[in-house]
Amino acid sequence: MSNENEIDKTSDDSGRDPARETPNSGGKPLRIAVVEDDKVTRDTVVQWISQTPGFEVVGAFEDAVVALGPVAKLMPDVVLVDVNMPGMSGIDFVSAVISRAPGIQCMMLTVYGDTEHIFQALAAGASGYLLKTTLGDELVEAIREVHRGGSPMTSDVARKVVQAFHRPNPIDSGEASLSSREKEVLEMLAMGYLYKEISQELKVSMATVSTFVRRIYIKLQVNSRAQAVAKAKIGMPRQGGHSS
């Protein structure tokens, strides 16, 4: 049984359509890996990404355990990961592959939209969280956004993240020490805003936004946007969480 599909694909996007331009620097395609146990979904995602100029699928895996070593060696720009897989869950895979190869960006692509899975994935290091209803051009744009430093989320997922920030609940000392502006920046990060968008919204410089984010990371003792959002969640149900 083959767990990896190698695809030799080179694309020169000379049409100058901004929505379809090669997203990586130096004219190199974005290198994508897919970890998904459902063959129909895996093949659909691979086919769509492969036919998109500026993208290259470097590996497709049906088993997270088998995928772990090769993905860490391949060092793709973005890995699309299912949540529920036999042997090793997608959430455990994200944590493990990031520990082996910290530069890899992982984005969940799943049917699970409950708060428990969302925050577990973000805490593990996932940079985005999409439901499997997100396919086609929307998925391609989400991959671009992750590579640019964003944290794309399906609208229902983003709403649950924001609602978690609005629930009254005791907060830890790290979050309690955040200033009102830092909390505002953190909430915008949770909503998937890019640094440039936060800068425009708050009418401050990009350097100022970077300073706020750096302070947030230090106070919360985290190393990424997703970990900051997960650690600062408020009122996430511990059990019996609402699922969609």
Summary of the structure (lengths in Angstrom):
residues: 244
radius of gyration: 17.9
end to end distance: 33.5
largest distance: 54.7
contacts: 777
relative contact order: 0.11
helix: 48%
strand: 11%
